[in-house]
């Protein structure tokens, strides 16, 4: 059986040279190359959704790939697609880089300029390893899930539009439908999930920020198990400590949660930081909550344009959720869609704060009455997004769905 090899690199000349050499290897079947980290992770995710057997045995990553640094990308691929062997091609063959590549999950390193013999030996060894892993996975285990659990980020167009309430109810709906769910507060300076769910817990997302290898036990120690069944990873009580959660740490934390839970809902708040940008970039679905007023819609348009400039996410790959919707307002979901360029969720959340006031004041929004029109709409939204079964009779309005999976991109590098 031929060895499928997927080359990845941003330098056209280097990739062309790599493909030429790979084509000369015995039993090799080079795939069309990808030119950046996003294309690579997208391609692997699409193949993994079909079957593990559809994935290439070997991925060859050139050191000049971008926008994500090569080692960060290798770590992401190794975590999410463990049956794929990754080889790093680099000009630096020092022991330090070799160790760093192995720690990131690479199965081999080939120095530049390329040597046919060394490339052939390394590809053969990695392909054998990949075949062995797949053979093992094929015997009585269903643990491999391709891209892992579903990650949904919830961001606010501006403060006070209801992003946290939306995130909490989406997570509750997913958990209630029998899907193990984690709810993460990445609104690092002003996160309110603990207050909304009446939780006091000394550990937070910051406790995971400095850990390079997040084991299931380490993750379990940092997560709070709520009475509803949700696994909560909270924002720090000291807002200034939020700076400790870098984009790299956020990607690693979300990756660890994705591997353990079927659904991961991330509240990113309304302020964009490195961690929130990485979460939006990594997400399967990115929601942007907006209220039907001029200020909020303008803020949503500003946010979408900023995400596009920073190459975090395109407008058409973002789903706007209209909160506090009334039929009498001049701004309706189709208008939000035209102004922002995003898709718009069919489910609009009605304006009815009286239903919410008692549970919000008590800090127990998980006890919101099932008859509440707000809860019914948010749980219908969860059904629309595929997180939970939509209740019968749920009304839907507006636009469409968000995009599929994308890989991570460094927010910090984008600003430079």
N, C-alpha and C positions, 0 to 999 in steps of 0.2 A: 504494500500500500504506500503511495507517495506521501511524503512529508509536506504538509501545508505550512508555508512560512509567510507571515505577514510583516513586511518591512514598514518602518515608521520613521520619518525624519522630515525636517523642514528645508534642508538644503537640497535643491533639485539635483545638482551634480553628484553629491554624495549618495543620494538615494539611487540615482541611475547606475552608479558604479556598483552599489550594493546589490541591486536587482540583477545586474549582469553576472556578478559572481555567484549569486544564489542560483541562477538559472543553470549554471554549469555543474552544480552539485548532483551526485547520483540520487535518483528517486526524489528529487526536490520539486515542489510545485509552488513557486512564489505566487502570492496573491497580489492584486493591484495595490500599490503602496498608498499609505495614508500620510498626510502632510502635517498633521498637528495632533495634539493629545486628545482633543475633543472628538475628532473623527475616529481615532483609534478606539476609544472607550465606547463610542456609539456603535461602531461596527461589531465589536465583541459582544455588546449587549444584545444587538439584534440576532446574532448567531446563537447566543446562549439561550435566548427566548425560544428558539426552535428546538435545540437539543445540544447537550454537551458535545456530542459527536460532530456537530457542525463547526465547532471552534477550531482554529488552526492549532497545530501542535506547538508551533514556535512563533514567537513575536520577536523581531529584531528591532531594537530601539536605538536610533542614532542619538548621540549626546546633544545634538543641536535641535532636537525637537522642542516645540513650544506650543502654547505659552506656558504650560506646566513644566518645571524642570524635570529632567530625565529620571532622576531617582525618585521624585515624588510620584511620577507617572507609573514607574515600575511597582512602587508600593501599592498603588491603587489597583493595578491590574492583578498583582499577586493576591490581593485580598479578595477581590470580587470575582476573579476567574481562576481559581486555584488549579485547574487542570491545564492551564496554558503555561508553557515554559518561556521565560523572557531572557533574552540575551542583550547586553548593553555593548554597543560599539563606541569606543572612546579613544581619544588621543592620550589620555592619562591612564596608564596601566600600573600605577603605583599600588603598593599593598594597602594604603589607606583607602583609596577609591574602591579597590576590590572588596575590602571588608564592608564599606558602606553600601556597595551594590548588593552584596549577599544579605546584609541586614535588611535591605529594602525588599528582598524577595526575588532578586535575579537568580537565574540558574547558571549563568556564565557571563564572561566578559571577553571581548575580542578587541585587541588594540588596533589602532590605525597607524600606518596604512594597512589595509586588509591583506591578509595572507590566505590564499585558497585552502591550504592544508589546515591551518588553525581554525578557519571558519567552518570547514567541513567537519572537523573533529568535534567542535563545540555544538554545531547544529545536530549532529548525529546523537551525541550524548543527551542533549536536552530533549530531543524527539523521543528517545527511548524512555526517558524519565516521564514525559507527558503521557505516553502510551501506557506505561505501568500505572500511573495515577488513574487514568480512565478505566483501565481494566479493574482496578480495585473499586472504583465508584460504581461500576456496573454490577457488582455482586451484593445484592441485598441492601443497598442503602439509597435513600432518597434525599440525603442531606445536602447535596449540591444544588444550589438554586440559581445558578447563573449570576445575575446581578444582585441577588439577595432580596431583602425586603424592600418595600415601597417607601420612599422618602418624599414627604410633602412639606414644603416650607410655606409659612403664612406670614406675609409682610403687610404693614400698613402703609397706605399712600401718605399718611401723616399721622401724628399722634391722635388717639381718641376715636378712631374709626371702627374699633371693635376687632382688631386682629387677634388679641389674646383670647377673647371669648370664642371666636371662630376656631382657633387652634384647639382649645380645650374641648369644645363640643365635637369637633371632627374626631379627636382622639377617643373620646368617650363612645362615640358611635361605632368606631372600628373595634374597640375593646368589647363592647356589648354584642357585637356580631360574632364573637368567638375568635378574633384575630389578636394574638399577643401584640400589644401596642406600647410604644415608648413615646413620651411627650417631653420635648427638650425646650428649655427656655434659653434662647440665645440673644434675648434682649438684655445684654449683659449688665448694663448700668441701671435699667429701670424695669427689670422683669417682674411681673406680677402673678405668675402662675401659682406660686406658693400661697399668695394671699387669696386668689380665686378659689383654691381648693383646701383652704384651712390647714396648711402644712407648715410644720416647723422641723427643719432638718439641717444639720450642721454641714453636711457635705454638698458640694455643688460641682458644676461642670469644670470649675477651675482645678479641682483635685485631679482631673485627668489630663490637664493641659501639658504637664511636663513629663508624662509617661510615654515612652517610645513604643512599648508593646503592651497594649491594653488587653489583658487576659479576661476571660469570662468572670473570674473571681474578683479581679480589680474593678471591673465594670459593675458587678453586683454590689460591691461595697459603696459605690458612689451613687447608686440609684435608690430612690425611695419608692417603696411599694405602697401605692395608695389603696384606700378601701374599695375603690371602684375596680381595682385590678390593674390600673395604669402603672407603668414604670416611669417615674418622674426623674428627670435630670435637670436640676434647678439652676437658676442664675445665682451668682454669689451674693451674699448679704451685703458685702462691701463692694459697691459699684466700681470703685477704682481698680479692683482686682480683675475686672473684665478684660483689661489689656493683656493679661497673661494668656488668654485664649487666642492664639494666632490662627491664621488661615490653615496652616499645616495641622495644628492641633484639632481644629474643627473638622477637617476632612477625616482625620484618623478616628475621632470620636464618633462621627456619623457612620463611618465605615464599620466600626465595631458594633454599633447599635443595629445597623442594617443586617449584619450577619446573625444577629441574635433574635430580632423581632420582625414580625411580618409587616408591621406598619410603624414608621417613625414620623411623627409630626413635630415640626420645628417652628417655634414662635420666634421670628427674627425681629419683631418690633418695627419701628418706623425709621430708625437711624441705621445707616449702613456702615458697618465696620468690616474688618478683615474676616472675622469668623462668620458673620452673616452672609457676606459675599460668597465665601466658600460653600456655605450651606445651600444658597440659592443656585449656585453653579452645579452642585452635585445632585440636586433634587430631581426626582422623576417628574414632579409637578410643582410649579411655583405659583402660589396664589398671591394676588395683590388685592387687599381689601380696600374698598373705596365707598364713600357715602355719596348720595346723589345731590351734591352741591358743587358750586363752581370752584371753591377753594380746594376741595378734596380731589376733584377731577383734574384740576391743573397740577396738583401735587403728584397724582398718579402718572400723568404724562411726563412730568419732570423725572420721576423715579425710573420709568421705563427707558427714557432717553439716556439717563445716567448708566443704567445697567448695560445698555447697548454700547455706549462709548467705552466702558471698562471691559467689554467683552465678557460680561457675566452671564447675560441671557438676552435673547432677542425678544422684541415685543410680541411677535406672533407665537412665541413659545411660553408666554406668560398668560395666566388666566385671571382676569379680574372678577372679583366677587362683589356685587352691589349689596351693601348692608343698609339697613334703615330705609328700605324701599317703600314708597307709597305710590299709588296709581296717579295721584294728583300732581306730583312734581313734574316739572318740565324736563328734568334730566332722567331719562329712562335708559335701561341697559344697552339698547342699540346705539344710543348716542355716546355712551361711555366707550363702546367698542370702536366707534369711528374716530373719536378724539385720541384715544390712547394707542390704537393699533393692536391691542391685545385681543385674545379671545375673551369671551364673557361667559361665565357660568350660567347655565339655563335657570338654575335656582337662585332667585333673589331673596334676601332675608328681610322680612317685614320690619317696619319701625313699630316697636311695641315695648318700650322700656319698662312700663308698669309690670309686665310679666317677669322682668329680670331684677327689679329693684330689691326685692326681699332677699333673694339668694346672693346677689352681689354684695349687699350690705353685710350679710352674714358670712361672706367668704366661703360659700358652699354652692357654687354654680353647678356642681355635679348633681345637686338635688332639684334642679329645675324641673317643674312639672312636665310630664310627657305630653300634656294637652297644650302646652305653650306653642303658639304659632312660630315663635323664634326657634325653639328647639326642633320642632318638626321640620322647619326649613333647613336648618344646619345639618340635621341628620339626613335629610333628602340630598343635600349637597354632598355629604359623605358617600351616599349611594351613587350619585352622579360621577364622582371621582373614582369609583370602584373600591372604596375603603370599607364600605358596609352595604348591606341590603337596603335599598331605598324603601321607606314606608309606602304602603298603598295609598293612592290618592294624593301623593305629593305633587304640588304644582311646580312647573318649570317654565322659566322664561329665558330669553336672551341667546347668548352665543354658544361657544363650543368648549372643547377640551384642551388641555395643555399638551406639551410635547412629551416625548419619551425620554429615556435616560441620556444624560450627558456626563462627561467626565469633569473633574475639578480643574479650576484655574486659579492661580495665585492672585488674589486681590492686590496684595502688596506689589507684586511685579507689574501689574497693570497700571498702577499709579505712577511708576517710574517713567 
